[in-house]
C-alpha cells in the first residue's frame, strides 16, 4: 500500500480496516493434505479478491506490480508450491537476478498470492504456477531483505527496520499430537528465532551501529488473523507497548536514523525529478518530495 500504491499512512490504516472487515467470509470446510495433516481453508477467496481490487481502483485488471520508475522499491514473498520454494515478487528489477517471468503479474495477483495463508484462503494459480502465503518458508524474511538490499544498493549503508506481527506465548511441541495448530505455533516461534539470529550477526554489529531495529508487540500473536473484532485490542496492546520508556528511546534513535537517511534520498529524488512530457512531474515523485520536505522541517528534538 505504501510503496506500490503510494497511499499515505492514514489511507493505509483506513484501507486495512476496510479490507479486514470484508475479507473473511466463512465457508464449509474443504480439506486438502499437507503431509499427514489435514488443512482446511476456512474462508472464501472471492471476497478477499474483491476487496483488494476495490482498493487498487478501476484499473485493477491492468495495473502491474512492476513499476517502471519505482520511487519506493517493494517486494513480497510467496510460496511457490510447485517447487516447494519461495518466489520474490518485485515492483522493480534486480539486475543481479535472472529476468523474472513475473513481470506481467498484476498488483492484485501479488496481493492474493501472499495472502493465501495456511488454513485461511486457498492458494491461487497464476500462469500455471500455484502460489500461497510465503510464511511457510519465510515467516520473517529479514535475511531476504538484507540480501536484496545488498544487491540493489551495493556498497551503501543499510538501515533495516523489522516489524513483527506480534509475539504469542511459548508452545511445547508434542510429536504425538502433531496438528496444524502446532505447525502454526512453531512458525511463530521461528519468526523470533530468525530475528534473534539476524541480531547476532557479526556479534550484533548492525544493531549496535543503529542499522537494525526490531519491534514486535507481546501477546498480539495470540490474536487470530481473522479476528476482526479484536482490532481495538491490537491497537490498545500496541499503544501500551509503545509507551514503554526503554522502547521510547529505541524509537527516537530509529526515527533519527531514518530521518538522516531521508535527507540523502531527498537529494537523489530532487536530482532525478525532471518534468515529463507536457511539463507535468510524476505525481509519486512529487508526493514523496513533499513528505521528505515536511520531514526535514521537523526539529530534531521532535523526532
N, C-alpha and C positions, 0 to 999 in steps of 0.2 A: 504493500500500500504506500509506504513512504518513498521507496526508491523507484519503483517502476510506474506506479500511477501518480506519484508525486503529490499525494494528499498531505495536508497539514496534520499535525498531531491531533488537534480536536476532531478533524474529519475522520482520522483513523479510529479514534475511540468510538465515535458515533457509528461508523461502519461496522466495527467489531460487535457492538451491542446489537445492531440490527441483524447482522448475519447470524449471530448466536441464537437469536430468537426464532429465526426462520429455518435454520439448517437441520434441526434434529426432529425428524418426523418418524416415529417408531413404526416398525413393520413386523409381520410374523417372522419368526426365526427361520433363516435359511442357512443350513450348515455347510461348511467346507472344511477340509482337513489340512492341518499343518502338523506334520509328524504324527504323534499319537493323540494330539489334542484336537478337539472339535471347536472351530471358530465360527461364531455366528455374527453376521453383520446386523446390527440392531436397528439401523436407520436407513431409510430410502435415500439414495444419492441425488435424485432429481431435485428436491427442494434445496439442497446444498448448491447444486449446479446453478439453479435459477437465481439464488441469492448472489452468487459470485458474478454471474453475467449481469445482473442488475447493477451491481457495484461498479463494474467496468464501464457500463454505458451502452449506448446504441450500437457502437462498433465492436461489441464483444466478439462477434464471429470472425472478424478480420484482424483484430489487434494482436500483434505478435509479442511474445515475451522478449524477443531480441530487439534491442533498441540501437538504432544506427549511431546515435550520439548520446550515450548514457552519461548524464551528469552524475548520477549515483549508480554504481555498478552493484547488481544484486544477483545472488544465486540461491537456489533452494535445492534440497536433496531429496531424491525419491528412491524407492526400492524397485529395481528392475527385476521383476520376478523370473523372467525367462532365463536369466543367467545368475540369479542369486547374488547380485552385486548392486552397487549404488550407481545412480545416474545424477550428475550435476547439471542442473538446468539453469543456464546463464542468460542474463539480459545483455551480455556483452561478449566479445570474442577474446578468448585466452589464446594468444598466438603460440603458446608453448604446448598446446594440446592439438590433437588432430581436429580438423574442421568437423564440428558436430553435425550429426544428421538431424539435430533437434532445432535447427534454425527456423523451421516453419511452425514450431509449436506456438499455439496461442496462449495468451495470459491465462484464460480460464482453464485450459487444459493443464498448465503447470500447477495452478492452484488446486485443481481437483486431484492431480497425481500425488501431491504432497499432503493432502488432507484425508486420504483413504487409510485412516488409522485402523490398526488391528482391532477387530470386534465392532467398529463403528460403521464404516462405509465399505462397500465393495470396491475392489480395485477397478482401474479404468484401462481400457485398451486404446492406445494411440498409435496409428500407423503400424498395427500388427504386434506391438510390444505392450506387455502388461505392467502397469505401474501401481505401486501402493506407497503408503507413507514411509519415508526414509528412516523413521525412528527405529525400525527393527535392526538396522545396521549402524546408523549414526544418530543415536538419540541426542548426543551432544556433538555437533560437527565442528568443534573448535579446531581440531587438527586440520580439517579440510580448509577452514577459513585461513589459518596460518599459512598453509601450503599455497593456497590460491593467491593470497596477498603477496607472498614472496615471488610468485611467477608474474603477476600482473604489475606489481610495483617493485621491481628488483632494486636492491641497494637503497631502499628507503626505510626510514624508521617506522615501525608499526605501532599502532595503538589498538588493542583488541579489548572490546567490552563484551563480556559474555553474560547474557540474561537468561537465567533458568526459568522453568515453568513451575517451580515450587518443589520443595522437599517434603517427602512423606515420612512416615515412621518406618524404622528398620523392620524388615521381614525376615523370618527364619526360613531357610529353604528346607523343604521336606521332600526328598526324592520319591517317597511313596505316595505323595499327594500332589503330584505334578498336575497343574492345570494352567489355563490361560492367565488367570489372575496372578498366579505365581510368576509366570513369564513377564507380565507387565510390571510387577513389583521389582523383578530383577533388572529390567530395563531402566527403571527409575534410579535404582542404586548405581547402575553402570554410568549413568549421566554424571553423578557426583564423583565417581572414581575417575572418569575421564577428565573432569575439571581439576581434580587434585593432581593427577599425573601431569597435566599441562602446566599447572602452577609450579611443580617441582622441576620442570625442565631447566637444565643448567643451574641447579641449586636456586631456583626461584628468581633468576636474574631479571626476567621480563617484569615480574610483579614488583620487585624491589626498585626497578628503574621507572616505575609508573607507566609501563607499557601494556599491562594486562590487569583488568579488573573483572571480578566475578560477583554478580549479585543474584541471590536466589532466596525467595521468601519461604521460611519454615511453614509447615502444615498445609500449604496450598496444594501440595502434591496429593493430599487426601481427597481433594475435590475433583470429581469426575469431569472429563471434557464436556460431557453433555448436560451437566447440572447448571443450566442457565439461571435458575432461580437463586443460585448461590453466588452470583456475580458481586452482590453487595458484600458478602463475606470475604471474597477475594480482595475487594477494594479495601475493606477495613483491616485485614491482615497485612496487606501491603503497606498501608499508611503507618501502621504500628511498627512494622519492620524498618521503615524509612526514618522514623523518629528516634531511633537509637543513636546515642551520642557518638559512639565509635564509628558507626556507619556514616553519620553525617560528615565526619572528617574525610572518610574514604570517597564519598560522593563529591565533596568540594574539590578534592585532589583530582578526581576523574574529570570533573567539569572544566577545571583549569587546563588540564592536558588536552581535552577535546577542543576547547576554545583556541588554544595555541595552534593546534593543527588546522583549525578553520581559517586562521589568517593566511596560512600557506595555500590552502585550497582557494581562498578568495583571489589571491594573486593570479593563479593559473586560470580561474574562471574569467577574470577580467581580461586577461590576455587573449583568451580563446573566444570571447563573446563578440564575434563580428556579426554585423547585420546580415540577415538572409535576403533573398531576392525580394524586392519591393520595400526594403528598408525596415522590415519587421524582425526583431530579435526573437530567438527561440524562447517560448514562454517558460519552459522549465528552467533554462539558464537564468532568465530574469528573476524568476521566483527564488531560486537558490541564492542569487546575488543579494536580493532584498533581505533574506533571512540571515545571511552572513554579515551584512552591514549592521543589522539590528544586534547581532551577537557581539560585534566589535564595539558597539556603543555602550555595552553594559560595563559599569565599573568593576574592576577585579574583585572588590570586596563583596559584590552581589552574587558572584558565581558560587 
